Amino acid sequence: MYSTDQPCLPRLVFLDHLWLLIDQLHNQHIFILASLQEKKKRQSEERSSVLEQVGNGIYKDARVERLTGTEIIPTSLDKTNGIVTKDVIYSPEHNLSVRLFLPHKATAGKNLPLLIYIHGGAWIIESPFSPIYHNYVTEIVKSANCLAVSIQYRRAPEHPVPASYDDSWSAIEWNFSHPQIPKQRETESNIINIWKKKSN
């Protein structure tokens, strides 16, 4: 307790330090609030991103970033491997094709069995042009000496089921809408030409 005749300097210094401390605390409080708000904003953005991304590159707005099944093998008319392949559009409105596999050793005048192949991938990934399915059907055609039609279809989630079913059935109908090929014309070039003309 100071007497009235003592100078007030210590008290003024104390109050000055007190106000300085309060000011520092106030600035720290503002900084902490700003940091918390920024953190909350980042967390909100992260939550939005997580909510937007439903799965493996699948987004709410049906955008898809496929991380697998995007590789393709081009067609080839090279007869050295015993098989020739050709892509033919069967659904121009959806830009969908079938991949034709024809054995090079097909005997003229002999009927060939037909394999209609619908590739796997849970209706979401892969295509008839993927290495795994292209090579698989190639080996079947070599072993069985048959014709094969591998179907491309629209995939989910951009095109939910039953789009893939409808496309597969449409490709089957497209294939069987072709006229019977006379035995003497059952060569790889004639088969390709007839299929191709039908698609135009």
PAPAVEX-802386 format. One line per 2 residues: number of its first residue (from 0); for each residue x, y, z of N, C-alpha, C. Coordinates in Angstrom, 2 decimals. Layout:
BEGIN
NUM = X Y Z X Y Z X Y Z; ...
//
This chain:
BEGIN
0 = 0.86 -1.19 0.00 0.00 0.00 0.00 0.88 1.23 0.00; 0.62 2.09 -0.97 1.42 3.30 -1.08 0.73 4.42 -0.34
2 = 1.54 5.21 0.29 0.99 6.42 0.95 0.82 7.50 -0.08; 0.03 8.45 0.29 -0.28 9.52 -0.67 0.94 10.37 -0.98
4 = 1.91 10.34 -0.07 3.08 11.17 -0.32 4.14 10.44 -1.13; 3.92 9.11 -1.43 4.87 8.37 -2.25 4.55 8.56 -3.73
6 = 5.56 8.52 -4.54 5.31 8.70 -5.97 4.51 7.52 -6.53; 3.76 7.78 -7.59 2.89 6.75 -8.21 3.58 6.04 -9.37
8 = 4.86 6.23 -9.53 5.56 5.63 -10.67 5.48 4.11 -10.70; 5.72 3.41 -9.57 5.60 1.93 -9.64 4.23 1.47 -10.06
10 = 3.19 2.18 -9.58 1.83 1.79 -9.97 1.61 2.03 -11.45; 2.11 3.11 -11.97 1.95 3.39 -13.40 2.71 2.38 -14.25
12 = 3.88 2.00 -13.77 4.65 0.98 -14.50 3.90 -0.34 -14.50; 3.31 -0.68 -13.35 2.53 -1.92 -13.24 1.35 -1.90 -14.20
14 = 0.62 -0.77 -14.22 -0.53 -0.66 -15.12 -0.10 -0.70 -16.57; 1.05 -0.10 -16.85 1.56 -0.11 -18.22 1.89 -1.53 -18.66
16 = 2.53 -2.28 -17.78 2.83 -3.68 -18.08 1.55 -4.52 -18.19; 0.58 -4.17 -17.35 -0.68 -4.90 -17.39 -1.38 -4.69 -18.73
18 = -1.44 -3.44 -19.18 -2.06 -3.15 -20.46 -1.29 -3.80 -21.61; 0.02 -3.82 -21.50 0.84 -4.46 -22.54 0.55 -5.97 -22.58
20 = 0.41 -6.56 -21.39 0.10 -7.98 -21.33 -1.29 -8.27 -21.90; -2.23 -7.41 -21.55 -3.59 -7.58 -22.09 -3.58 -7.46 -23.61
22 = -2.81 -6.51 -24.11 -2.73 -6.31 -25.56 -2.10 -7.53 -26.23; -1.07 -8.08 -25.63 -0.43 -9.28 -26.18 -1.39 -10.46 -26.17
24 = -2.10 -10.60 -25.05 -3.08 -11.68 -24.97 -4.17 -11.52 -26.02; -4.58 -10.28 -26.23 -5.61 -10.00 -27.23 -5.12 -10.38 -28.63
26 = -3.88 -10.02 -28.93 -3.31 -10.35 -30.25 -3.17 -11.87 -30.41; -2.75 -12.53 -29.33 -2.64 -13.98 -29.38 -4.01 -14.63 -29.56
28 = -5.01 -14.06 -28.90 -6.37 -14.57 -29.04 -6.85 -14.45 -30.48; -6.57 -13.28 -31.09 -6.96 -13.07 -32.49 -6.24 -14.07 -33.39
30 = -4.94 -14.29 -33.14 -4.15 -15.23 -33.95 -4.69 -16.66 -33.80; -5.01 -17.02 -32.56 -5.54 -18.37 -32.31 -6.88 -18.56 -33.00
32 = -7.74 -17.54 -32.91 -9.03 -17.63 -33.59 -8.86 -17.77 -35.10; -7.93 -16.97 -35.65 -7.69 -17.04 -37.10 -7.16 -18.42 -37.48
34 = -6.28 -18.97 -36.67 -5.73 -20.30 -36.94 -6.81 -21.36 -36.87; -7.67 -21.24 -35.85 -8.76 -22.20 -35.72 -9.72 -22.12 -36.90
36 = -10.01 -20.90 -37.33 -10.91 -20.73 -38.48 -10.30 -21.32 -39.74; -8.99 -21.10 -39.93 -8.31 -21.65 -41.09 -8.31 -23.17 -41.04
38 = -8.05 -23.73 -39.87 -8.06 -25.17 -39.71 -9.45 -25.73 -39.98; -10.46 -25.03 -39.46 -11.84 -25.48 -39.69 -12.19 -25.44 -41.17
40 = -11.70 -24.42 -41.86 -11.95 -24.30 -43.29 -11.30 -25.43 -44.05; -10.04 -25.74 -43.68 -9.33 -26.85 -44.35 -10.04 -28.17 -44.10
42 = -10.46 -28.38 -42.87 -11.17 -29.62 -42.55 -12.47 -29.73 -43.32; -13.16 -28.60 -43.46 -14.41 -28.59 -44.22 -14.16 -28.94 -45.69
44 = -13.07 -28.37 -46.25 -12.73 -28.66 -47.64 -12.35 -30.12 -47.80; -11.61 -30.65 -46.83 -11.22 -32.06 -46.89 -12.45 -32.96 -46.80
46 = -13.39 -32.59 -45.91 -14.61 -33.38 -45.80 -15.41 -33.34 -47.10; -15.45 -32.16 -47.70 -16.18 -32.03 -48.96 -15.54 -32.89 -50.04
48 = -14.20 -32.90 -50.05 -13.49 -33.71 -51.03 -13.76 -35.18 -50.79; -13.76 -35.60 -49.53 -14.03 -37.00 -49.21 -15.45 -37.37 -49.58
50 = -16.38 -36.46 -49.30 -17.77 -36.73 -49.64 -17.97 -36.76 -51.14; -17.21 -35.89 -51.84 -17.34 -35.84 -53.28 -16.78 -37.10 -53.92
52 = -15.67 -37.60 -53.36 -15.05 -38.78 -53.93 -15.61 -40.01 -53.25; -16.43 -40.73 -53.97 -17.16 -41.86 -53.39 -16.29 -43.11 -53.35
54 = -15.39 -43.26 -54.28 -14.60 -44.49 -54.32 -13.29 -44.28 -55.05; -12.88 -45.30 -55.81 -11.62 -45.28 -56.51 -11.71 -44.38 -57.73
56 = -11.66 -43.06 -57.48 -11.76 -42.11 -58.57 -13.16 -41.90 -59.07; -14.17 -42.25 -58.25 -15.56 -42.09 -58.66 -16.17 -40.92 -57.89
58 = -16.74 -39.96 -58.58 -17.25 -38.75 -57.97 -18.77 -38.67 -58.07; -19.32 -37.82 -57.21 -20.78 -37.69 -57.15 -21.39 -37.25 -58.47
60 = -20.65 -36.42 -59.22 -21.21 -35.91 -60.47 -20.98 -36.87 -61.64; -20.63 -38.12 -61.32 -20.44 -39.19 -62.31 -19.13 -39.07 -63.08
62 = -18.25 -38.15 -62.66 -16.91 -38.14 -63.24 -16.16 -39.36 -62.73; -15.35 -39.95 -63.60 -14.62 -41.15 -63.21 -13.16 -41.01 -63.61
64 = -12.31 -41.32 -62.69 -10.87 -41.40 -62.97 -10.46 -42.85 -62.74; -10.44 -43.62 -63.82 -10.12 -45.04 -63.70 -8.61 -45.21 -63.55
66 = -8.23 -45.93 -62.53 -6.81 -46.13 -62.24 -6.30 -47.45 -62.81; -7.19 -48.23 -63.39 -6.80 -49.50 -63.99 -7.72 -49.80 -65.15
68 = -7.27 -50.68 -66.02 -8.11 -51.08 -67.15 -8.17 -50.08 -68.27; -7.17 -49.20 -68.37 -7.19 -48.16 -69.40 -6.28 -48.50 -70.59
70 = -5.44 -49.54 -70.45 -4.55 -49.91 -71.54 -5.34 -50.57 -72.66; -4.88 -50.38 -73.90 -5.56 -50.99 -75.04 -4.53 -51.64 -75.97
72 = -4.99 -52.64 -76.69 -4.20 -53.27 -77.75 -4.86 -52.95 -79.07; -4.14 -52.40 -80.03 -4.76 -52.07 -81.33 -5.06 -53.33 -82.12
74 = -5.94 -53.20 -83.10 -6.24 -54.32 -83.98 -5.06 -54.58 -84.90; -5.07 -55.74 -85.51 -3.97 -56.10 -86.40 -4.47 -57.04 -87.50
76 = -4.03 -56.77 -88.71 -4.30 -57.66 -89.84 -3.08 -58.49 -90.16; -2.11 -58.47 -89.28 -0.90 -59.27 -89.43 -1.24 -60.74 -89.17
78 = -1.00 -61.58 -90.13 -1.39 -62.99 -90.04 -0.33 -63.86 -89.39; 0.76 -63.28 -88.96 1.86 -64.09 -88.43 1.49 -64.80 -87.13
80 = 0.57 -64.22 -86.36 0.18 -64.87 -85.10 -1.04 -65.77 -85.26; -1.51 -65.92 -86.50 -2.62 -66.83 -86.75 -3.99 -66.23 -86.57
82 = -4.06 -64.97 -86.13 -5.35 -64.29 -85.88 -5.30 -62.90 -86.48; -6.41 -62.50 -87.10 -6.55 -61.10 -87.51 -7.71 -60.50 -86.72
84 = -7.59 -59.21 -86.39 -8.62 -58.54 -85.59 -9.05 -57.25 -86.27; -10.27 -56.90 -85.99 -10.86 -55.70 -86.61 -11.92 -55.13 -85.69
86 = -11.95 -53.82 -85.53 -13.01 -53.15 -84.76 -14.06 -52.61 -85.71; -15.31 -52.89 -85.39 -16.43 -52.43 -86.22 -17.46 -51.78 -85.30
88 = -17.90 -50.59 -85.66 -18.91 -49.88 -84.86 -20.27 -50.52 -85.07; -20.91 -50.89 -83.97 -22.27 -51.45 -84.06 -23.32 -50.49 -83.52
90 = -22.88 -49.47 -82.76 -23.82 -48.49 -82.20 -23.26 -47.09 -82.42; -23.54 -46.50 -83.58 -23.00 -45.16 -83.86 -23.47 -44.10 -82.86
92 = -24.71 -44.26 -82.34 -25.23 -43.25 -81.42 -24.46 -43.20 -80.11; -23.86 -44.32 -79.73 -23.07 -44.38 -78.50 -21.58 -44.59 -78.76
94 = -21.22 -44.62 -80.04 -19.83 -44.84 -80.45 -19.25 -46.11 -79.82; -19.98 -47.20 -79.98 -19.57 -48.49 -79.42 -19.19 -49.45 -80.54
96 = -18.18 -50.26 -80.27 -17.67 -51.17 -81.29 -17.68 -52.61 -80.78; -17.57 -53.52 -81.71 -17.23 -54.91 -81.39 -15.86 -55.17 -81.98
98 = -15.10 -56.01 -81.29 -13.81 -56.43 -81.84 -13.97 -57.82 -82.42; -13.66 -57.96 -83.70 -13.79 -59.23 -84.40 -12.45 -59.96 -84.38
100 = -12.50 -61.24 -84.07 -11.32 -62.09 -84.06 -11.53 -63.19 -85.09; -10.66 -63.28 -86.06 -10.83 -64.23 -87.15 -9.59 -65.11 -87.27
102 = -9.76 -66.41 -87.26 -8.60 -67.30 -87.42 -8.07 -67.25 -88.84; -6.78 -67.05 -88.99 -6.18 -66.97 -90.32 -6.24 -68.32 -91.04
104 = -6.28 -69.40 -90.28 -6.25 -70.74 -90.86 -7.64 -71.27 -91.17; -8.64 -70.37 -91.22 -10.00 -70.82 -91.52 -10.03 -71.47 -92.90
106 = -10.71 -72.58 -92.98 -10.79 -73.32 -94.24 -12.01 -72.86 -95.04; -11.77 -72.48 -96.28 -12.87 -72.05 -97.14 -13.87 -73.18 -97.30
108 = -15.16 -72.84 -97.22 -16.22 -73.83 -97.38 -16.58 -74.54 -96.10; -15.95 -74.14 -95.00 -16.24 -74.80 -93.71 -16.87 -73.80 -92.77
110 = -18.01 -74.22 -92.20 -18.66 -73.35 -91.21 -17.81 -73.25 -89.96; -17.73 -72.04 -89.42 -16.97 -71.81 -88.19 -17.93 -71.49 -87.04
112 = -17.69 -72.04 -85.87 -18.51 -71.65 -84.71 -18.26 -70.19 -84.35; -19.26 -69.58 -83.74 -19.18 -68.18 -83.37 -19.22 -68.04 -81.85
114 = -18.24 -67.31 -81.30 -18.21 -67.00 -79.88 -18.54 -65.53 -79.69; -19.56 -65.25 -78.90 -19.87 -63.87 -78.51 -19.37 -63.68 -77.09
116 = -18.43 -62.76 -76.93 -17.75 -62.60 -75.64 -18.07 -61.23 -75.04; -18.53 -61.24 -73.78 -18.79 -60.00 -73.03 -17.75 -59.94 -71.92
118 = -16.87 -58.96 -72.01 -15.72 -58.91 -71.10 -16.13 -58.62 -69.66; -15.24 -58.97 -68.73 -15.47 -58.72 -67.31 -15.08 -57.31 -66.91
120 = -15.05 -57.08 -65.60 -14.72 -55.76 -65.08 -15.84 -55.15 -64.28; -16.82 -55.98 -63.89 -17.94 -55.52 -63.04 -18.74 -54.40 -63.68
122 = -18.73 -54.34 -65.00 -19.45 -53.31 -65.76 -18.87 -51.92 -65.53; -17.67 -51.84 -64.95 -17.09 -50.54 -64.58 -15.75 -50.30 -65.27
124 = -14.90 -51.32 -65.32 -13.56 -51.14 -65.89 -13.34 -52.11 -67.04; -12.20 -51.92 -67.73 -11.77 -52.77 -68.85 -12.66 -52.58 -70.08
126 = -12.22 -53.21 -71.17 -12.93 -53.13 -72.45 -12.48 -54.29 -73.31; -13.11 -54.50 -74.48 -12.63 -55.58 -75.37 -11.21 -55.34 -75.86
128 = -10.75 -54.09 -75.74 -9.43 -53.72 -76.24 -8.35 -53.83 -75.17; -8.74 -54.18 -73.95 -7.79 -54.34 -72.86 -6.91 -55.55 -73.13
130 = -5.63 -55.48 -72.77 -4.73 -56.62 -73.03 -5.24 -57.93 -72.46; -5.78 -57.90 -71.24 -6.19 -59.15 -70.60 -7.28 -59.85 -71.39
132 = -8.26 -59.12 -71.93 -9.36 -59.74 -72.65 -9.03 -59.96 -74.13; -8.28 -59.04 -74.71 -7.86 -59.23 -76.10 -7.03 -60.51 -76.22
134 = -6.06 -60.67 -75.33 -5.19 -61.85 -75.39 -5.96 -63.13 -75.06; -6.90 -63.01 -74.14 -7.69 -64.19 -73.76 -8.53 -64.68 -74.93
136 = -9.25 -63.77 -75.58 -10.09 -64.17 -76.72 -9.22 -64.65 -77.88; -8.07 -64.04 -78.06 -7.15 -64.49 -79.11 -6.78 -65.95 -78.92
138 = -6.46 -66.33 -77.70 -6.08 -67.72 -77.42 -7.26 -68.68 -77.62; -8.46 -68.23 -77.28 -9.64 -69.07 -77.51 -9.84 -69.31 -79.00
140 = -9.74 -68.25 -79.79 -9.95 -68.37 -81.24 -8.89 -69.27 -81.86; -7.66 -69.15 -81.39 -6.60 -70.03 -81.90 -6.89 -71.49 -81.57
142 = -7.29 -71.73 -80.34 -7.49 -73.10 -79.89 -8.74 -73.73 -80.49; -9.82 -72.95 -80.57 -11.11 -73.49 -81.01 -11.34 -73.33 -82.51
144 = -10.47 -72.55 -83.17 -10.65 -72.26 -84.60 -12.06 -71.75 -84.87; -12.42 -70.69 -84.16 -13.76 -70.13 -84.28 -13.67 -68.64 -84.56
146 = -14.81 -68.05 -84.90 -14.93 -66.60 -84.98 -15.30 -66.10 -83.58; -14.88 -64.88 -83.25 -15.26 -64.31 -81.96 -15.63 -62.86 -82.13
148 = -16.64 -62.46 -81.40 -17.08 -61.07 -81.35 -17.03 -60.63 -79.89; -16.13 -59.71 -79.59 -16.00 -59.20 -78.22 -16.67 -57.84 -78.15
150 = -17.60 -57.70 -77.21 -18.52 -56.56 -77.20 -18.04 -55.43 -76.28; -18.07 -54.24 -76.79 -17.85 -53.04 -75.97 -19.21 -52.52 -75.53
152 = -19.30 -52.13 -74.27 -20.56 -51.59 -73.74 -20.27 -50.35 -72.90; -21.31 -49.55 -72.69 -21.16 -48.38 -71.82 -20.99 -48.85 -70.38
154 = -20.10 -48.17 -69.66 -19.75 -48.60 -68.31 -20.31 -47.67 -67.25; -20.59 -48.27 -66.10 -20.99 -47.50 -64.93 -19.73 -46.87 -64.32
156 = -19.87 -45.80 -63.53 -21.12 -45.17 -63.11 -21.63 -44.09 -64.05; -20.84 -43.76 -65.10 -21.35 -42.73 -66.02 -22.66 -43.16 -66.65
158 = -22.74 -44.46 -66.93 -23.94 -45.03 -67.55 -24.41 -46.20 -66.68; -25.29 -45.93 -65.74 -25.71 -46.98 -64.79 -26.40 -48.14 -65.50
160 = -26.37 -49.30 -64.84 -27.13 -50.45 -65.29 -28.60 -50.04 -65.39; -29.32 -50.38 -66.46 -29.06 -51.48 -67.40 -28.41 -51.07 -68.72
162 = -27.71 -49.93 -68.80 -27.11 -49.51 -70.06 -26.18 -50.58 -70.63; -25.37 -51.18 -69.77 -24.43 -52.21 -70.23 -25.17 -53.43 -70.75
164 = -26.29 -53.79 -70.09 -27.09 -54.93 -70.56 -27.71 -54.63 -71.92; -28.26 -53.42 -72.03 -28.90 -53.02 -73.29 -27.89 -53.02 -74.44
166 = -26.68 -52.51 -74.17 -25.65 -52.48 -75.22 -25.23 -53.89 -75.63; -25.08 -54.76 -74.65 -24.68 -56.14 -74.96 -25.74 -56.83 -75.82
168 = -26.98 -56.64 -75.44 -28.07 -57.25 -76.23 -28.14 -56.63 -77.62; -27.93 -55.33 -77.68 -27.94 -54.66 -78.98 -26.84 -55.20 -79.88
170 = -25.67 -55.47 -79.31 -24.56 -56.02 -80.10 -24.88 -57.43 -80.58; -25.53 -58.20 -79.73 -25.91 -59.56 -80.13 -26.93 -59.50 -81.28
172 = -27.91 -58.61 -81.15 -28.89 -58.44 -82.23 -28.22 -57.98 -83.52; -27.28 -57.04 -83.37 -26.54 -56.54 -84.53 -25.82 -57.68 -85.23
174 = -25.21 -58.56 -84.46 -24.46 -59.66 -85.04 -25.37 -60.63 -85.79; -26.50 -60.98 -85.17 -27.38 -61.97 -85.79 -28.30 -61.37 -86.85
176 = -28.22 -60.08 -87.05 -28.99 -59.48 -88.13 -28.28 -59.61 -89.47; -27.05 -60.11 -89.46 -26.33 -60.30 -90.71 -26.89 -61.49 -91.46
178 = -26.86 -61.42 -92.77 -27.31 -62.58 -93.56 -26.32 -63.72 -93.41; -26.80 -64.93 -93.64 -25.92 -66.09 -93.60 -24.82 -65.94 -94.65
180 = -23.61 -66.27 -94.28 -22.48 -66.17 -95.19 -22.32 -67.52 -95.91; -22.44 -67.54 -97.21 -22.28 -68.81 -97.93 -20.93 -69.45 -97.63
182 = -20.89 -70.76 -97.63 -19.67 -71.47 -97.25 -18.48 -71.07 -98.12; -18.71 -70.91 -99.40 -17.60 -70.63 -100.27 -17.04 -69.22 -100.05
184 = -17.75 -68.39 -99.30 -17.28 -67.03 -99.07 -16.76 -66.87 -97.64; -16.64 -67.95 -96.90 -16.21 -67.85 -95.51 -14.69 -67.68 -95.44
186 = -14.24 -66.52 -95.83 -12.84 -66.16 -95.68 -12.77 -64.96 -94.76; -11.61 -64.71 -94.20 -11.48 -63.62 -93.24 -11.84 -62.27 -93.84
188 = -11.42 -62.02 -95.10 -11.68 -60.72 -95.71 -13.17 -60.54 -95.99; -13.86 -61.59 -96.46 -15.29 -61.49 -96.74 -16.10 -61.31 -95.47
190 = -15.72 -62.02 -94.42 -16.44 -61.88 -93.15 -16.30 -60.46 -92.62; -15.10 -59.92 -92.66 -14.88 -58.55 -92.20 -15.69 -57.57 -93.02
192 = -15.67 -57.74 -94.35 -16.40 -56.81 -95.21 -17.89 -56.84 -94.96; -18.45 -58.04 -94.79 -19.89 -58.15 -94.55 -20.27 -57.51 -93.23
194 = -19.49 -57.78 -92.18 -19.76 -57.17 -90.87 -19.64 -55.66 -90.96; -18.61 -55.21 -91.68 -18.36 -53.77 -91.76 -19.48 -53.06 -92.52
196 = -19.92 -53.66 -93.62 -21.01 -53.06 -94.40 -22.27 -52.97 -93.58; -22.52 -53.96 -92.75 -23.73 -53.96 -91.93 -23.72 -52.83 -90.92
198 = -22.53 -52.45 -90.47 -22.43 -51.40 -89.45 -22.59 -50.01 -90.04; -22.45 -49.86 -91.36 -22.56 -48.54 -91.99 -24.01 -48.18 -92.32
//
